[in-house]
Structure formats: structure tokens, C-alpha cells
Amino acid sequence: MSWWTVLPGLVGMAALWTLPGYAVLRLLGVRGLVAWGAGPAVVSGYAGVVAILYGWLGLPWTLLTFAAALGVAVVLAAATGGGLGVLGHPSAVAVAGRRELRRPERGWLAATWALGGGVLAAAMMTGMRHADQPPQAWDTVYHLNALWFIRDTGNASSLGGLAPMYADTAAPYYPAVWHGIVAVAPGFERVTEAANASSMVLGSVIWIGGLVALARVVWPTMALPLVLTPVLAATYVTFPAVAVSMLGVWPFALSVACLPGTLALGITWLRHDLGWRLHTTYGIGLLWAVAGVVLSHGSGLFSLVLLAGPLLIVLLARQGRRYWRRGHPWSLTLVATALTVIVVVGSVLVLSSPPVASIVSYERGGQPTYWPGIGALLIDHPLIYVYEITSVNLVVTALVLTGIVLAVRWRHARWLVVALVACALLTLLAAGPPESSARILAGFWYTQASRINQLLLIPAIMLAAGAGAWLAHRLARWRTVSVSVATAALIVGIVALTSGLRWSTQTQVMASTYSTWPIAWGTMLEQEEIAMVDRAAETLPDDAVVLGEPTAGSPYLLARSDVQVVYPQLTPISGSPQRMLLAQDFDEWYRNPAVCAAVRELGVTHVYADQLTFSEGAKWEEATPGLRTVLTDRSGFEFVDQGGRASLWRFTGCD
């Protein structure tokens, strides 16, 4: 399927994720780039809350009902902003920067955003190859079928809405904000195309928009840092490429993409010259943005603490010093004590909750030393899987290091340095020796280095943008040229020294789980097999229920052809004894009556077989030995279709 076919849907998804949030923030008095950058986080937060509310009320989650809820949000924002008189408030005019951007500066920003965002999107399209190409990372199978079930059931609640993924044997908490928005985005016939398009919206629109907004408030007196930000963001492979391909963690990626815009809104809210009205309305918008980060993925709470914590500590310390000097020591002590108690009690409650405990206790391997992790951070090489080094990001690393020196020297934005160092240390702890006792600190992100270092990019890009602006001014004075010429030269240099904004590495990472065979960490679908799965909508009856080893590709029948499957995810469903039995012993169906009883109880009508072996590049799962080798030469199997090494069979052996 051509990308041109889904272009209207891609534009519609971007509009759905940005415009309502911008409208809400604009009506609350937030202006310009900050409103654009934080808008998607506001929409995400609102979607998460409304989906839970709809689930409780029994209302269906559709594009129409979601749009109606967004309309209510806009009306409430207008009433709040109008009631508090912030729509025309003079303090709101230049609240993000010290002055409005001039027309040439806006033109430069549009050009660099088109360059950086365009390269990210084009690299994704090239790596995926087709708009409907199925991703084959472990987590993506779950997410595709979760999208299908939301469309089917009309339930996008994070509190049990994805129970069908567990055969309704459990209704666990699962962050479904990304699923809810993508499932109802207009213009997509199937969920595969919608999921693939969301990767481009996350990277080229939400992520870059948030970074530009953050650059606007971090460097309020300069326009050059935000002009350089889209290009600098495009030099990194760690996000979004690794997040949406090899990791396949779209909900986590949404949380990360919403972080910069939320931080920008938070910094703006902390300005002391807003007045109580704008503080109130900005605070309302900030609460929704924070909800977007946290509800998109639970680790977003800890990501916010990691990145915003240094800034909050500095600002609170400054404010406390002012109150102390004004002669309010007892009031200050009381407030400090109350805040400490709130933080300690809140931390204990959060850390003792079952979801957080399960995340922190997740066991993962690591390297024997920290040096491989250090090297990967310096050149921005993926901290997951073994990829050939085809490009490096040393030039931007040099800008980041320069930005650290300048931030310390200028005594400005030093919290970025602290946040950068904290992210780097946690990344190295996750990537390093497993026996390190300090490694538990990385547990809030599943002790996965390739997740934590996505957070590192936010302070890194901000520091690099500041250094790039400083360098452009120095270059302009040195060569006696205009700053525009120097900036253009700097951008050309960055593009050249990063091998075309890391094009070869970007496409390599994306293709590794989409279109390069064998697929990284194991192939589930061969190219001919994909066609067979798509034909199943016609070759199988409407009441078909297909049994097959999940890692062999059978779960894709649900998302791509609306065919019911026994296993909608790669992990066997522990709450279903019948499914656990078939996973272990289906190959004994002809001599084990319990197996046939399970087959009949689950309504199995067809079997999915695949002869591709592990040595030939197939994905391996130890929990399903009974489905690994299905011998179809026995009576009870009737051939239906074949694609590559895989085949579909009507099963009558237990009738």
C-alpha cells in the first residue's frame, strides 16, 4: 500500500492530536509555540480520562464520541479563560520568550522543521517500505490487536478496557491512551496503517513540536536555538526510530514525545510575572499535560521527576531564600516540612503499588562493563540489538558538551546539565553490570537502557541548540557574514557530518523489524505469508477461530483480516487453562482427550502451521512447544491456503 493512500489519514491523525489541545491552551491564555508544543499532551491526558469515564458509563469510544468530549473541553476552556479574563491579558502576549518571533525567524523555523521532521518521516517510510507493512517486534503484536479490540468493543479504558487481550480472564490496568486515539483516528481502514502512521505523528509532529516549545522557554532571548532544534532532533536514532521499531513501545513513545511540551508549559507556569489569573489557567492546562504524560505510560511520572526535578529544586530553593530574607523563617519551615511529608508519603504509596513494584523488579541482563554503554551514548548508537555502525552523531555530542560548558559559564539552564547527567547515569546503570546494587534506580523504566536514554535526548538537544546558536554568532563575527549565512552553514555542516541526518542508521533500524529478512530477533511473517494472512478474510469463514503458535504469525490474522485467534498476543494467557494446555500439548491431540476438549471449548476451527525454523531465522518462544511443529499429514487437516513456509488448515480432528 502506497503512503500516498494514507496521507489524508496521517494528516487527520496529526490534527486530532494537536488542534484540540492547542485550542484549549489558547483559550486558557497560553500563546504561540508553547500552546502548540503542549497541545498533544493535553489531548492525550483528556483522552485517557474520558476513555475511563466512558468505560464506567458504558458509552462507546468512537471518533464521534471522542470529538464530542473534545468539544466540551474547548467550551469549558473558553468559559474559564473568559471568566478569568485571560484571553486578552497583556502579560500573555510574550509569555514564552522575551519577544515575538520575527517573520524571517518564523520562516527559518518552518524550513528547519520541514527538514528535520521530513527526514524523520521519510526514514520511517523507507524503513517500513509500505504503509500496511506489519511491524514484527514483540510488543507491536499486542498493540495492533489491542487497537482492533478497541474498534470492536468501543472500550479504550486503561482500567480493564483491554480485557479481550487476555480472553476476558483478567481486566488489568494497561495504558491505553495511544491505543484509544489511534484506534479512532480518521482515514484508516485497518489498524496496521494507523499504527504505522502514528510513528510519524509522534516523531515529526509531537516530539519536534514539544522540543521547539521547550527551546523557546529555555532560551527566551534567542531565536536561533529553536530554529536549530528540529535539525538536531533529526540526528538522533534513539528516538523516535528505536522506540517505534525495535522496541515497538508506542505508549511509552507517546509519553516521551509529550514530555518536552509539558516541560515547556511547566516552566512557563513557574514564571513569577504572570499574575494569579494566568497562573490559574496555565496550571489547569499543565495538569492536563502532566496527565497526558503519565496516563500514556506509567513511567512518565518518573520521567517527569527525573527531568523536572532539578529545575523544581532550584526554583523552590530560590523562592525559599527570598522568603527567609524577608523574615518568614517559621512559615518557610512549615511549608518545607509539609512538602517533605507529601513527597515522602506520595513516594511510598507509589513505590508500594503493584504496577510500580512489578516494573521495578523486572530483571534484565546487561554488559560486564560500562564502556559499551558510554561509547553508544557518545555516538548515539542503539543500546539494543546489534546494528552495524553506518553513521555517528559525534558533531552533536560536541555541541552538547559545549552547551554544558556554556550553561555553567552563563549560569543559565544549569538544570539541564543536572538532568542530562542523571539520565546518562541511569542509562549506564541499566546497560552495565547486572550485579550493581544501584541498578534498581533504573527499574522505573524496566531497567532498559534503550528506554532511559530516550529521556537523555531532551536536555541534550536543548544544550546543543544553545551551543549551536552561540557557535553561529561566533562564526558570523569571524567570517564577517550575516547570522543567517552562518546558521545555514552550521546546518549544512551538521547534515554533512551526520551522514545526512543519520539516514542510513535511521532506515536500518526501522527496516530491521519491518522489511529486512530475517527480521531482527526472529521472523514471524515472511513476505508471502503476509499475503496469506491478508487473504484469510476471504479464504476463511466468518466464524473461523484459528489456533497457531503465536510467534509463527497467527495473531496477525485478527488485526489484518478480522479473523478470531486463540492467542491475540505472543505470551500465552495464563488465566486460561485451555489455552495453556494447547500451548503445551496440542501436538498430542490425537491421543490426549483433554486437548480435544480444550479445542472444542475454545471453538477452534482452523490451524495455522509454519515450517520456518529457528535456524532459518524464525522467532522462538519456549512456552509453546505443543504448537511449534504441527504435523498436518494426519487425518483431520484439510488444506486451505499457503504463503511462504506457513499454511492454513481446516481442523476436524476433534469433531
N, C-alpha and C positions, 0 to 999 in steps of 0.2 A: 504494500500500500504506500502510495506516494505521500510525502509530507505535505504537499500542497492540498491534499484531500482533507487533512485535519487542521489546516491553518485557521479556518473560522472557529473551530473548537478551541484551539490554542489561545487565540485572541480572547474568546469568550471566557475561558478559564482565568486568564490574567486579569480581565476586567472584574470578574466575580470576586477575585481575591484582593483587589486593590481599591476599586472605586467606592464601594460602600464604606470601607474603613476610612478612606480619605474624607468622604462626605461627613462622617460622624465627627472626626477630629477637627475638620474645618469649622463645623458648626459649634464645636466646643472652644474655638478660638485658636487652635493650633494652625500654624501657617506653613506654606511652602513645602520644602523638601522633607521636613520632619513629619508633616502630615502624610506625605507620600510614602516615606520610609517606614513609618509605624502603622500605616493603614492595614497591611496584610496581617499583622499580629492582632490588631483589633478584630478583624473579621474572623480569624482563627479562634480567638477567645470566645467571641459571641457564638460561633458555630458549635463549639464544644459545650457551652452551657445550654443553648437552645436544643441541641440534639438530646441531651439528658432530660430536659424538661419535656420534650415531645415524647420520649420513651415512657416517662411516668404517666403522661396524659393519654397515651395511646394514639397520638397523632402521627400520621405518616411523614417520613422525611423525604421530601422531593424538592426539585428545583423551585416549584411554586411556593411551597410552604416555607422553604428557607428564604426565598426572596421576600415573602410577606413579613417574616421576622426581621429581616434586614431593614425593611421599610419602617417598621415600628421603631427600630433603633435610631434611624435617621430622624424620625419625628420627635422622639424623646430628646435626642441631642439638640435639635433645633429649639425645643421648648426650654431646655436647660440653658443653652447658650444665650437665647433671647431673654430669658428671665433674669439671668445674671448680668446681662448687658456686655458680653464679651465679644460679640460679633464685630463691632466697630471699635473695640478697645484700642487706644493708641499704643499701649505697651506691646500689643500683639503683632505689630507691623513687622518689626525686625527682630523677633524674639530668638530666632535660631542663630543668626550672625549679626555682626556689628552693622552691616548694611545689606541692602538688597543686591542680588547679583545683577551685573550689567548685562545688556543684551549680548555682547560678544562672549562673555563668560558663560552665559546660558547656551550659546551656540557651541562653545568648546565642550561643555558638559554633555550636550546631546550627541556630539560626534564621538567622544570617548566612550560614552555608554553604548552607542551603537557598535563601536569597535569591540569593546570588552564583552558586552553581553552577546553580541553577534557571534564572536569566536566561540564562546562557551556553548551557545545553542547549536552552532554548526558542527562543533566537535562531537556533541551528543548525537546529533542526527547522523553524522558519518559513522560513528561507532555502532549505533543501533542498526544502521543500514535502512530499515523500513519502519514506518510509523507503527505497524502492528507486529513488529518482531518481539517475541516473548522474552523477557529477561529470565535468566536461569540461575540467579543467586538463590541461596537457601530461603531467605526471608521474603523474597519477592513473590514466591508461590503463595504464601499466606496472604500477602497484601492484595494480590489480584483476586483471589477468591473471596476475601473479605469485602472488596468492592462489589463483587457480584451479589453477595448475600444482602448487602445494604440496598442495592437496587431492587432485589427480590422481596425483602421483608419490609422495607421502609423504616428500618430502625438503625440509626447511626450513633446510638448512645454508647459512650465509653464504659458505662456501667451495665454490662451484660448484653449490649446490642449485637455482639459478635458470637453469641452462644451457638449459632449454627455451625461455626467453625469447629466446634467441639461436639458436634452431633447432639446438641442440646443436653449434653450430660453435665455441663457446667456453664455458668454465666459470669466469667471473671471480669475484673477490670482490665480493659485494654484501650490504650489511647487511640481513639478513632476519629480525631479531628481531620487529619489528612484524608482518611477514607471517606468521611462524610462529604467534604467539599468536592473531591474528585469524582465521587460516585454520581453526583447530581450536576456536574459541570455540563453545560450545553454543548452539542455538536459532536458527540462521540457515540457511535453505535455500540462499541464494545469497550470493556474496561481496560483492555491492554493498551489501546491507543490513548485513553485518558491518562493512565498511569505514566506512560512514556512522555506524554506532553507535559505532565506536571513537573517532570525533572527540569525541563527548560524554563518553566514559570518560576520554579524555586530558585534556579541559578541565575538566570538572566534578568529577572524582574524583582523578585522579593529580596534576594540576597544582595544584589548590587544596589537596589534602591535603599535598603537599610544601611549599607556601608556608606553610601553618598550622604545620607542624612546624618550619620554619626560623624563623618568627616566635617560636615557643616558646623556642628556644635563643638567638636574637639578643636578645630582650627577656625574660630569665628571671624578672625580678622583677615583671613586669606581665602581666595577662591581657588588657587592652584591645587591644594590638596584634594579637594573634592573632584576637580577635573581629572586628576591622575588616578583617583581611586578605582574607577571601572577597569582601567588597563591593568593596574596592579592586581586586582582581584582575579583577572583572567589568567594571570601567570601561575596560579596555584592549581594543582591537581587534587590536593587533599579534599577540597570542597569546591564545587558540588560533585565532581566526577566520581571520586571513590565512594562517596556516601550513597549515590543513587545507582551505582552499578555493582561493584564488588561487594559492598556491604548490603545494598538493597534495603536500606533502612529509611524509607520515605518519611515516616512520622518523626524520627529523630532529625532528619534533614530539615523538615519544616520548622522544628523547634530552633535549630541552629540558624536557619535563614531569617527567622523573626527576631533573633537576638539583637543585631545591630540597630535596627529601627527602634526597638524597645529601649535600648540603652540611650539612644539619642533623645527620645521623648522623656526619659527619666532625668537626664542631665538638664534638659530644658526646664523641666518641672522644678528642679532644685535651685534655679536662679532666684536670687533674693529680690529682684526688682519687678516681679510680675504683679504683685498685689494679690489680695486674698481671692478675688473673683477668678482670675486666671489660674491661680494655684488650685482652686477647687475644680475647675473644669479640666485642667491638664491632669489633675490627679485622677479624675474619673476615666479619662482616656488611657492613662497609664495603667490603671487597674485592669482594664480590658486587654491591653497589650501584654501585660505580665501573664494574665490568664491564658492568652494565646500561646506564649512560650511554654508554660507549664502543662497545659492541657494537651498540647500537641505531643509532648513526651514528658514523662515524669522527671527525667534527668534535667529538664530545662530549669527546674528550681535550683539545682546545684550549679548549673552553668551560670545562671544569673548571679548567684552568690560569689562564684569564682571570679567573674568579670567585673561585677559592680561593687563587690565587697571593698576592694581597695579604695575606690572613689568615695563610697559612703563613709568609710572610716576617716578619711582625710577631711571630708566636709563636716562630719559631726565633731571631729576634734577642733576644727577651726571655730565652729559655732560655739562649742563648749568653752573655748578660750575667751571668746568675746563675752559670754555671759559671766565668766569668772571675773574678768577685768571690770565688768560693770557692777560688781558687788552682789552677785547672786550665787554664792557657793553652795548654800543648802538646797536651793531649788535645782541647781545643776546636779548635785549629788543624788537627789531624789529621782530625777529623770534618768540619770545614768544607771542607777540601781534597777529601776523599773524596766529599762531597755535590756539590761543584762539578764534579768529574770525571764523576760519574754523570749529572748534569744535562746537561753538555756532550755527552758521548758519546751519551746517550739522544736528545738533540735532533738530533744529526747523523744518527743511524740513522733516526729517524722522518722527518725532513725529506727524506732521500735516498730513501725508499721510493717506488716508482712510484705507488701510490694517492694519497699526500700530494702528490707532485710534480704530478700531474695536476690536483688540486684547486687548489693554489696558483697554477698557471699559467693557470687558467681566465680568459679575457678577457671583460670585461663593460663596457658603457657606463656613463656617469654624467652628472651635471649639470655645467654650466660653472662653477658656484659652489657654495659650501657652504650658502648661505642657504635654499634649498628644504628641504634635509635638516634644518637647525636648526628651521625652522618646523614640519615634520612631527613632529619629536620633541617639541616643546613641546605640541602639541595632540593627539598620538597619532593622526596621520593616516597611512594606509597608504603605505609607501615603495615601492609597486609599483602599476602601473596608474594610471588617472586616475579617481578617485572624487569624486563631489560631496561637499562638506563639509556634513554634516547634523547633526553633533554634535562637540563638542570635549571635551578632558579637562583643561582648564586648572586646575580646582579641585584635582585630584590632583597636577598638576605643582607647584602652590603648596605642597601638603603635602610633596612630595618635597624641594623647596628648603628648606622649614622643617626637614625631617628632617636635611638636610645640616648646617645651622647647629647644630641640637641635638646631633648626633653629635660634631661638633668641640668644642662647648662642654662636653658631658658627658664627653668623652674616652672614648667608648664606641662600639663598632661602626664605628670610622672606616674600617675596611677596606671597608665597604660604599660609602663615598664614593669611594674609590680605584677599586673595581670599576665603579661607575657611570660615573665619568669615563672609564675605559678603554673601556668598552663604547660610550659616546657618541662618543668619538674614532674608534674603529674603524668605527662606523656611518657617520659623516660622511666618512671616507676612502673607504668603499665607495660612498657616494651622490654624492660630489663629483667633481672633475675627473679624468678617466682618466689624465692625464699625470703625476699626482703620483707621485713615486718611493716615498713612504711607503705607497702604496696596497697594496703587496704584503703588508703586515701583515694586511690583511683577507682575504687569499687563503685562509686556513684555513676560511673559510665561503663559498667560491666567489665571493668579492668581491661578495656580495649584501647590500645594506643591510637588506633586509627579513628576512634571517635573523639578522644580528648583533643588531639591535635587539630581538629576542625575548629575548636574554640580558640586555639592559639592564633589562627589567621586574623581574627578581628583586631586585637591590639597590634599585630604585626603589620597589617595593611595600613592602619592609622599612622603608625610611626613611619612607615615607608613613604606614605603620602606627604607627611610633614617634611621629611628629608628630601623628597623629590622636589617639593616647592622651593626649599632652600637652595638646592643644587641648581635649579633652573634660573633663579635670580643671580647666583654666583656666575653661572655660565653666561648669562646675558651681559653682566658687567665686564667679564673677562674678554669676551669676543666683541663687545660693543654692538650688540644686536638687541632687538626687542625681546621682551619676556615671552611673547608668543612664539617667536622663532626658536628661542632656547627651549621652550616647553615642547614644541614639535620635535626638535632634535632629541630631547630626552625620551620622548615616547617612541621614536624610531629606534633609538638605542636599546630601549627595554624590549621592544618587539624582536629586534635582531639578536640580542644576547640571550633571549629565552627561546630561541629557535621558533619564532612565530607564535609567541604566547603559549609555548609548550604543546603545540598542536599534535606532534607525534605521540607524546605521552598521554595527552587527553584522549585521543582516539583509541590508543592501545588499551587503556583502562576500560573505556566504555565498551569496546568490542569484546573484551575478554569474557564478559558474561552475556553477550548478546549474539555476536556474529562471527567469532573466531573459534573454529573447531579444532581440537576438543575444547569445550567450554572450561574455563578455569574452575578448578575443584570439582570437575565432573560434569559430563554432558547428561542432561535429562531428555532433551529433544534434538534429534537430528533434523536437518532441513526438510527432508522428505517426510519425516514424522510429523512436523508441524502441519503440513498439508493434510495428512491423515486425520489429525486432531480436528482441523477445521472442517473436514468433510463429515465428521461424525454427526453434525447437526442434521445431515441428510441420510447417512448410512445407518444410523441407529434410530430405533423407535422413540417416541416421546416419553415413554415410561421406563426407558433404559436406566439401569443402575450398574455402573462399571466398577469392577474390582481389579486392582492392579497395584504393583509396588509403587509407592508414591514417588520415589526418586527416579523411576523409569519414565515418568511423564504423565501418568494418568490424571493427576489433579488439574492439569491444564484443560481437560475436557469441560470442566464446569465454567471457567471464565471465558473460554473461546467458543464453545458450542452449546452452552446451556444444557449439558448432559450431566445428570447426577452421578456423583462418585462416592465410593465408600470412604475415601480419605481425601478431604479437601485441603489438607496441609501435609507437609513432609513427615512430621512427627506423628506416630501412631497415637490415637486418642485413648489415654489411659483410663478414662471413665467409662469406656465401652468394652465390656468383656468380650463381646462378639468380634469386635474389630481387633482386639489384641490377640485373640485366638487365631483369626485368619492371617494376621501378620506373621505368626509363628508357625502355623501348621497347615496352611491352605494346600500345600503340595501333598498332604495326606488325605485329601478329600474323599478319595475312592475307598479308604479303609478306616476312616475315623468319622463315625456318625455325628459327633459333636460339631465337626467342621461343617457338614451339610446342614445341620440345624441352624448354625450361625448364618450360613449363606441364605437360607430361606427366611430367617428372621429379618435380615437386612434387605431382602428383596433383590439380591444380586441377579442380574440377567446376562451380563456380559463380562468378559475378562480381557484385560489389557496385558499383553505379553511383550517382552523386549529381550532380544538376544544380545544386545551390546554388552560387553563385559567390562569389568573394571580395568583390565589390562589394555583395553581398546579406548579407554577414556570415559567410561560411564561413571556416574556418581554412585557412591557406595553408602549404604545405610545398614548398620548391624542389627537394627531392631526388627527387620522384616525378612528373615530367612525363608519363611514359607511362601513368599511371593517372588523371590529372586529368580528362580528358574521354573517357569510354568511349562509343563510338558503337554503340548496341545495335540499330540498324536494319539492320545487316548480317545475312546468314545465319550461323547458328552461335550465336545468342542466343535462348533461349526464356524468356518472361516467367514469373516465379514469384510475386512479391509486390511491393507498393509501400507506402511510408509517407512522406508529405510529398513532397519532391523526390528522395528516394532510392528505389532499387528493387533487387531481387534477380533474377538471371537464371541459368538453366542454360546453361553454355557448352560447346558441342560443336564449336567452330571448329577445334580442333586434334586432333580424334579421327581 
